[in-house]
């Protein structure tokens, strides 16, 4: 049973990615409430998409072990550029270390200049 939906959902204004294990009723509620198209997806083999990805209408940052083919698939679903990266000196848990919207992003103070440049 999934309890922390922030770990299982990531969304922008048009699309939501959800944990493949989310039940159909919850998926329909997400689609209705956010008024977005919902896709069941994993990222780099991880089902907690909200933990391993941050997206906006401008782009997405995903787990560093996400393959090029996965990046292309995600970019096609999201209709935004997708980059791999880390936050807070190498953490691959993007959602725990970064908040983003269309104009800016906020990240932990231990994020490096290289990580911020990718963001």
C-alpha positions, 0 to 999 in steps of 0.5 A, a space after each residue: 500500500 502506498 501512503 506518501 503520494 509525493 514519492 509516487 507522483 510527479 506532475 507539470 501543468 500537462 502530464 503526470 507520471 505515477 508509480 506503476 503500482 498505483 490503483 486505477 481509482 487513484 490514477 483517475 482522481 489524479 487525472 481529474 484533480 490535476 486536469 492532466 494526462 496520467 502515465 504509469 512509469 518507472 525511472 531508472 528501474 525505480 517506481 517512486 517517480 516523485 522521488 527520482 524526478 523533478 519536472 516543470 513545463 520547461 524540462 525534467 531532471 531524472 535519476 542519473 542511471 536513467 538510460 538514453 532510451 528512457 530519457 527519449 521515452 520520458 521526453 516524448 511523454 512529457 514533451 520537455 527536454 529530460 536530463 540526468 543529474 544529481 542534487 546535494 553532492 551526488 544524491 540521486 533522490 532528486 525529489 527530496 533535494 529539489 523543488 522546481 517551477 517554470 521560473 526557478 528551482 530551489 535545491 539544498 545548500 550542499 548542491 555543487 555548481 555542476 549540479 546547479 548548472 544541470 538544473 
